[in-house]
């Protein structure tokens, strides 16, 4: 069996499961936030009763993150609804905005707070819940109706997905990041090429990546229609998890004779920086072939591109240089923001480098990744051309329906911010 099949077999109390089989799965965690939390809570109360209690108050993770720093009355109403729900249910893991408990983007905070663990089954009311697959667990997005059912029962009816395998042999060049890796694979199979499949990434080169980069890769499985993304746990995974929790977990790996829907093999050394052009994450082209595209802004942030590793990469490019377009920096979490003020390159912190380069710094949150209200930091306006480390570039995704969004790695977004055109980051990297 594949790693995903083994996890689902364990959580359905079966010795074996096969793709296409429908099973009842015991859920380890349900993740929700300010956008979908109110809907999920409403359905739960409608179906189980106004005074019903969730199946396990320590397994519901509630992390408001999407529309936090805004004056929009509807966004503020949602925050009040989830706050009230967390209080009445006595949820252990509710990270309240505007307090010291606030964390930031749910997908990254989920990992930072020690909730992501190998062998677990986690559902979330957000399509990028698949981020947690980086820890060797089954993690996928669901709708509010399914979430309401889980809140009441702790179980869900699931079809076992087929698995598509992506193997990267050798070592990646320094200028290739997790964003380049996942964009390349999505571009190769198409925006629907992994519909209801697990996208499994492995090989020596994947094993060399830190957890930030692995999360970037798994985060975007949904952009190819994937049910989930997954990377088998190794010592890097275990060290990260054990530094954050002492809870027990099970480690699974795919069998050598596991059956895959398809297998794709890459030589890591041959990878190059790539960019996804409007209006699809699958519309991929090499960065070096798009250098005539003039941009009006650069955006570095989100669950996909707002982690510590992402800003370190951007700072490597921006150190000693100036941006020529508005460049927005939005840390994914408060921990990442703290890292920006503590981690140094030379004698300057990452924050000092970014500020000296002329970047505009926003508070930890989803920011403009999902557009948001008019006063959202970094929200696009008509005719903006943006290079962004976010995960989607559909019409209106970051605000205006008339804006164009190009998806790229932090290296490429930073290099482009310096030139004002989409730029292959190798031009600014010594020895490359």
PLY file of the C-alpha trace (Angstrom):
ply
format ascii 1.0
element vertex 432
property float x
property float y
property float z
element edge 431
property int vertex1
property int vertex2
end_header
0.00 0.00 0.00
0.96 3.65 -0.37
1.49 5.81 2.71
-1.96 7.37 2.32
-3.62 3.97 1.98
-1.86 2.77 5.14
-2.98 5.82 7.12
-6.59 5.48 5.97
-6.58 1.75 6.67
-5.41 2.39 10.21
-7.99 5.12 10.81
-10.82 2.96 9.44
-9.80 -0.10 11.48
-9.04 -2.13 8.37
-6.02 -4.21 7.47
-6.06 -2.94 3.93
-7.84 -0.38 1.73
-7.70 0.17 -2.02
-8.26 3.24 -4.19
-11.93 3.85 -4.91
-13.09 2.14 -1.73
-15.46 4.12 0.50
-14.70 3.98 4.22
-15.60 5.59 7.54
-12.52 7.36 8.88
-11.84 8.41 12.47
-10.68 12.02 12.49
-7.71 13.25 14.54
-8.23 16.99 13.96
-10.67 19.40 12.40
-9.19 22.77 11.42
-11.32 25.82 10.69
-11.04 29.63 10.60
-12.99 32.86 10.48
-14.32 32.46 6.93
-15.78 28.96 7.17
-15.99 28.48 10.92
-19.36 30.25 11.28
-20.94 28.11 8.56
-19.58 24.86 9.97
-20.76 25.77 13.47
-24.21 26.69 12.16
-24.63 23.35 10.37
-23.40 21.49 13.45
-26.00 23.18 15.65
-28.76 22.69 13.10
-28.11 18.96 12.82
-27.07 18.08 16.38
-28.95 20.68 18.41
-28.32 24.17 19.76
-26.86 22.76 22.97
-24.81 19.97 21.37
-21.13 19.61 22.21
-18.39 18.84 19.69
-17.09 15.28 19.67
-13.76 16.29 21.23
-12.96 19.83 22.35
-9.22 19.16 22.13
-9.33 18.01 18.50
-10.98 21.10 17.01
-8.37 23.68 16.01
-9.83 27.15 15.44
-7.41 29.70 13.98
-8.90 32.96 12.63
-6.56 34.29 9.95
-8.18 35.40 6.71
-9.83 38.79 7.33
-8.31 40.00 10.58
-6.77 43.44 10.07
-9.72 45.19 8.49
-12.57 47.47 9.52
-15.04 45.49 7.43
-18.14 44.86 9.56
-18.85 41.46 8.04
-15.35 40.23 8.77
-15.63 41.45 12.34
-19.00 39.71 12.69
-17.40 36.41 11.69
-14.71 36.88 14.32
-17.37 37.37 16.97
-19.22 34.25 15.85
-16.19 31.97 16.06
-15.15 33.52 19.37
-18.57 32.79 20.82
-18.49 29.22 19.46
-15.04 28.57 20.92
-16.20 29.85 24.29
-19.44 27.86 24.45
-17.62 24.69 23.34
-14.65 25.34 25.64
-12.25 24.66 22.78
-8.71 24.16 23.99
-7.11 25.34 20.76
-8.74 28.63 19.84
-6.15 31.25 18.84
-7.94 34.55 19.33
-7.06 37.60 17.18
-5.96 40.85 18.82
-4.55 38.96 21.82
-1.24 37.33 22.65
-2.82 34.03 21.55
-3.12 35.16 17.93
-0.97 33.07 15.60
-1.60 33.97 11.96
-2.28 31.79 8.92
-3.93 28.56 10.05
-1.96 26.15 7.87
1.42 27.29 9.15
0.28 27.89 12.73
-1.18 24.37 12.78
2.33 23.02 12.26
4.13 25.53 14.47
1.86 24.76 17.42
2.57 21.02 17.23
-0.74 19.83 15.77
0.74 18.38 12.55
2.04 14.85 13.09
2.83 11.80 10.94
0.13 9.19 10.53
-2.76 11.47 11.48
-5.98 12.26 9.61
-6.88 15.93 9.50
-9.67 17.74 7.69
-9.96 21.49 7.32
-12.52 23.93 5.92
-9.95 25.33 3.53
-8.64 23.92 0.28
-5.02 24.38 1.32
-5.39 22.11 4.33
-3.26 19.72 2.27
-0.24 21.74 3.54
-0.03 19.36 6.52
0.71 16.46 4.19
4.31 17.63 4.46
4.36 15.84 7.83
3.38 12.45 6.45
-0.28 12.73 7.38
-3.52 12.63 5.40
-4.80 16.20 5.30
-7.44 17.57 2.97
-9.97 20.34 2.59
-13.72 19.85 3.04
-16.89 21.92 2.94
-18.90 23.24 5.86
-21.44 20.41 5.72
-18.76 17.75 6.18
-17.14 19.88 8.88
-20.45 20.15 10.73
-20.79 16.37 10.62
-17.26 15.88 11.96
-17.92 18.35 14.78
-20.75 16.13 15.92
-19.31 12.66 15.28
-15.53 12.77 14.81
-15.90 10.67 11.67
-16.25 11.14 7.91
-17.15 8.98 4.89
-14.13 9.06 2.55
-13.21 7.56 -0.80
-9.63 6.26 -0.84
-7.65 8.23 -3.45
-5.23 6.90 -6.03
-1.67 8.18 -5.70
0.49 9.93 -8.29
4.18 9.75 -7.47
6.75 12.48 -8.20
10.36 11.40 -7.59
13.26 13.86 -7.64
16.70 12.28 -7.92
19.96 14.05 -7.06
20.09 17.53 -5.57
18.29 20.78 -6.35
20.34 23.85 -7.32
20.28 26.57 -4.67
18.07 28.80 -6.82
15.26 26.20 -6.99
12.71 26.41 -4.19
9.65 24.39 -3.19
7.47 26.77 -5.21
9.40 25.98 -8.40
9.07 22.26 -7.71
5.32 22.23 -7.21
4.61 24.66 -10.05
6.64 22.52 -12.43
4.76 19.36 -11.51
1.38 21.10 -11.75
2.39 22.51 -15.12
3.41 19.05 -16.30
0.16 17.26 -15.38
-2.30 20.14 -15.75
-4.72 21.94 -13.42
-6.93 18.82 -13.26
-4.19 16.24 -13.67
-4.44 14.96 -10.09
-8.20 15.18 -9.58
-9.07 13.30 -6.36
-5.57 11.84 -6.22
-2.83 12.05 -3.64
0.32 13.73 -4.96
3.27 11.96 -3.30
6.69 13.65 -3.52
9.84 11.69 -2.77
13.45 11.11 -3.76
16.81 12.24 -2.41
16.25 15.87 -3.39
12.93 16.08 -1.53
14.59 14.55 1.53
17.09 17.41 1.56
14.34 20.03 1.95
13.40 21.63 5.26
9.82 21.57 6.53
9.02 25.06 5.23
9.77 23.96 1.68
7.89 20.69 2.08
4.83 22.59 3.26
5.00 24.80 0.16
4.93 21.74 -2.08
2.04 19.98 -0.35
0.10 23.24 0.02
-0.51 23.45 -3.72
-1.65 19.88 -4.42
-5.18 21.22 -4.71
-4.09 23.40 -7.65
-3.86 20.23 -9.75
-7.16 18.95 -8.34
-5.38 16.80 -5.77
-7.20 15.35 -2.78
-3.99 15.75 -0.81
-0.24 16.13 -1.07
2.13 14.03 1.00
5.82 13.59 1.77
6.92 10.55 3.74
8.26 11.42 7.21
11.98 11.21 7.90
14.29 12.48 10.64
13.74 16.08 9.54
10.01 15.60 10.06
10.39 13.84 13.39
12.79 16.45 14.76
10.39 19.27 13.83
7.40 17.53 15.40
9.15 16.41 18.60
10.42 19.95 19.18
6.77 21.06 19.39
4.84 18.20 21.00
5.34 15.05 23.03
2.13 13.49 21.71
2.52 10.00 20.19
2.31 9.44 16.45
2.79 6.65 13.90
5.23 6.79 11.00
4.20 5.18 7.71
5.97 4.76 4.37
4.79 3.47 1.03
5.66 -0.15 0.30
8.26 -0.82 -2.39
5.60 -2.65 -4.43
2.84 -0.06 -3.91
0.66 0.66 -6.92
0.52 4.20 -8.31
-1.79 5.76 -10.86
1.31 7.18 -12.56
4.94 7.94 -11.73
6.98 10.97 -12.80
10.74 11.02 -12.39
12.86 14.19 -12.43
16.54 15.00 -12.25
16.64 17.66 -9.58
19.77 19.32 -10.95
17.94 20.14 -14.20
15.19 22.14 -12.50
14.96 25.89 -13.16
13.01 28.83 -11.66
9.51 28.89 -13.13
6.48 31.18 -13.06
2.75 30.45 -13.39
1.15 32.98 -15.72
-2.43 34.26 -15.43
-4.93 32.78 -14.90
-3.94 29.30 -13.74
-1.26 27.78 -11.50
-0.78 25.26 -14.32
0.11 27.92 -16.92
3.82 27.48 -16.23
6.81 28.96 -18.05
10.48 29.33 -17.18
11.22 32.65 -15.51
14.00 33.40 -18.00
11.43 33.34 -20.83
9.20 36.00 -19.26
11.68 38.80 -18.68
9.78 41.18 -20.96
6.80 41.17 -18.57
6.69 44.44 -16.65
5.25 44.30 -13.14
3.70 46.96 -10.92
4.17 45.18 -7.60
5.65 42.18 -5.83
3.94 40.29 -3.02
5.78 37.92 -0.67
3.56 36.19 1.87
0.71 33.67 2.49
0.69 30.07 3.68
2.60 29.22 0.52
5.24 31.94 0.53
5.23 33.66 3.91
7.36 31.31 6.01
10.76 32.02 7.53
12.62 30.21 4.74
10.73 32.27 2.15
11.76 35.59 3.67
15.33 34.45 4.15
15.47 33.73 0.42
13.95 37.10 -0.44
16.40 38.87 1.87
19.34 37.13 0.19
18.31 38.82 -3.06
17.29 42.17 -1.55
20.27 42.71 0.75
22.05 45.86 -0.39
19.50 46.49 -3.16
16.37 48.60 -3.63
12.96 47.62 -4.92
11.61 49.63 -7.86
7.97 48.57 -7.42
5.75 48.35 -4.32
6.83 45.18 -2.56
4.54 43.78 0.13
5.89 41.56 2.90
3.27 39.62 4.90
4.58 37.07 7.44
2.39 33.97 7.70
2.50 33.89 11.50
3.60 35.83 14.53
6.47 33.36 14.94
7.68 34.14 11.42
7.42 37.86 12.21
9.58 37.23 15.29
12.10 35.37 13.14
12.33 38.34 10.79
13.46 40.48 13.70
15.97 37.95 15.04
17.54 36.02 12.14
20.40 37.78 10.44
22.26 37.75 7.17
25.59 39.30 8.01
25.04 42.07 10.55
21.44 42.86 9.54
18.22 41.14 10.53
15.91 39.98 7.77
13.49 42.75 8.74
16.21 45.40 8.46
17.20 44.10 5.03
13.60 44.11 3.79
12.85 47.58 5.17
16.07 49.07 3.77
15.17 47.62 0.39
11.94 49.63 0.52
9.49 46.83 1.26
6.10 47.51 2.85
5.58 45.29 5.91
2.14 43.99 6.85
0.85 42.14 9.94
0.85 38.31 10.07
-2.27 37.05 8.28
-3.55 35.76 4.96
-3.35 39.37 3.75
-4.25 39.87 0.10
-3.96 36.23 -0.94
-7.75 35.88 -0.96
-8.46 39.45 -2.02
-10.30 40.53 1.08
-12.12 43.76 1.94
-11.05 47.04 0.33
-8.72 47.92 3.21
-6.82 44.61 3.06
-3.04 45.11 3.04
-1.65 44.49 -0.44
-5.02 44.07 -2.16
-4.72 44.57 -5.92
-6.45 47.27 -7.92
-7.35 47.56 -11.59
-4.53 46.91 -14.06
-2.01 45.78 -11.43
0.54 43.24 -12.65
1.78 41.31 -9.65
4.41 38.69 -9.09
3.40 36.81 -5.99
4.44 33.91 -3.77
0.78 33.04 -3.13
-0.93 29.91 -4.43
-3.60 31.09 -6.88
-3.76 33.53 -9.76
-7.38 33.30 -10.86
-9.35 36.38 -11.96
-9.90 38.55 -8.89
-8.01 36.26 -6.54
-5.99 39.09 -4.99
-8.59 41.81 -5.39
-9.37 43.43 -8.73
-10.78 41.30 -11.55
-8.58 43.31 -13.90
-5.29 42.57 -12.15
-2.88 39.93 -13.41
-1.04 37.69 -10.97
2.09 35.68 -11.77
3.03 33.01 -9.23
6.69 32.48 -8.38
9.16 31.60 -5.65
10.41 34.18 -3.12
13.74 34.28 -4.98
11.98 35.18 -8.24
9.54 37.61 -6.59
12.42 39.44 -4.90
14.56 39.57 -8.05
11.60 40.91 -10.00
10.99 43.58 -7.35
14.51 44.88 -7.97
14.21 45.11 -11.77
10.52 45.87 -12.24
10.24 42.95 -14.66
9.84 39.22 -14.12
13.42 38.18 -13.51
15.24 34.86 -13.21
16.84 35.05 -9.72
20.06 33.51 -10.97
21.01 36.99 -12.18
21.43 38.04 -8.54
22.91 34.89 -7.08
26.65 34.54 -6.86
28.12 31.62 -8.72
24.88 30.77 -10.53
0 1
1 2
2 3
3 4
4 5
5 6
6 7
7 8
8 9
9 10
10 11
11 12
12 13
13 14
14 15
15 16
16 17
17 18
18 19
19 20
20 21
21 22
22 23
23 24
24 25
25 26
26 27
27 28
28 29
29 30
30 31
31 32
32 33
33 34
34 35
35 36
36 37
37 38
38 39
39 40
40 41
41 42
42 43
43 44
44 45
45 46
46 47
47 48
48 49
49 50
50 51
51 52
52 53
53 54
54 55
55 56
56 57
57 58
58 59
59 60
60 61
61 62
62 63
63 64
64 65
65 66
66 67
67 68
68 69
69 70
70 71
71 72
72 73
73 74
74 75
75 76
76 77
77 78
78 79
79 80
80 81
81 82
82 83
83 84
84 85
85 86
86 87
87 88
88 89
89 90
90 91
91 92
92 93
93 94
94 95
95 96
96 97
97 98
98 99
99 100
100 101
101 102
102 103
103 104
104 105
105 106
106 107
107 108
108 109
109 110
110 111
111 112
112 113
113 114
114 115
115 116
116 117
117 118
118 119
119 120
120 121
121 122
122 123
123 124
124 125
125 126
126 127
127 128
128 129
129 130
130 131
131 132
132 133
133 134
134 135
135 136
136 137
137 138
138 139
139 140
140 141
141 142
142 143
143 144
144 145
145 146
146 147
147 148
148 149
149 150
150 151
151 152
152 153
153 154
154 155
155 156
156 157
157 158
158 159
159 160
160 161
161 162
162 163
163 164
164 165
165 166
166 167
167 168
168 169
169 170
170 171
171 172
172 173
173 174
174 175
175 176
176 177
177 178
178 179
179 180
180 181
181 182
182 183
183 184
184 185
185 186
186 187
187 188
188 189
189 190
190 191
191 192
192 193
193 194
194 195
195 196
196 197
197 198
198 199
199 200
200 201
201 202
202 203
203 204
204 205
205 206
206 207
207 208
208 209
209 210
210 211
211 212
212 213
213 214
214 215
215 216
216 217
217 218
218 219
219 220
220 221
221 222
222 223
223 224
224 225
225 226
226 227
227 228
228 229
229 230
230 231
231 232
232 233
233 234
234 235
235 236
236 237
237 238
238 239
239 240
240 241
241 242
242 243
243 244
244 245
245 246
246 247
247 248
248 249
249 250
250 251
251 252
252 253
253 254
254 255
255 256
256 257
257 258
258 259
259 260
260 261
261 262
262 263
263 264
264 265
265 266
266 267
267 268
268 269
269 270
270 271
271 272
272 273
273 274
274 275
275 276
276 277
277 278
278 279
279 280
280 281
281 282
282 283
283 284
284 285
285 286
286 287
287 288
288 289
289 290
290 291
291 292
292 293
293 294
294 295
295 296
296 297
297 298
298 299
299 300
300 301
301 302
302 303
303 304
304 305
305 306
306 307
307 308
308 309
309 310
310 311
311 312
312 313
313 314
314 315
315 316
316 317
317 318
318 319
319 320
320 321
321 322
322 323
323 324
324 325
325 326
326 327
327 328
328 329
329 330
330 331
331 332
332 333
333 334
334 335
335 336
336 337
337 338
338 339
339 340
340 341
341 342
342 343
343 344
344 345
345 346
346 347
347 348
348 349
349 350
350 351
351 352
352 353
353 354
354 355
355 356
356 357
357 358
358 359
359 360
360 361
361 362
362 363
363 364
364 365
365 366
366 367
367 368
368 369
369 370
370 371
371 372
372 373
373 374
374 375
375 376
376 377
377 378
378 379
379 380
380 381
381 382
382 383
383 384
384 385
385 386
386 387
387 388
388 389
389 390
390 391
391 392
392 393
393 394
394 395
395 396
396 397
397 398
398 399
399 400
400 401
401 402
402 403
403 404
404 405
405 406
406 407
407 408
408 409
409 410
410 411
411 412
412 413
413 414
414 415
415 416
416 417
417 418
418 419
419 420
420 421
421 422
422 423
423 424
424 425
425 426
426 427
427 428
428 429
429 430
430 431
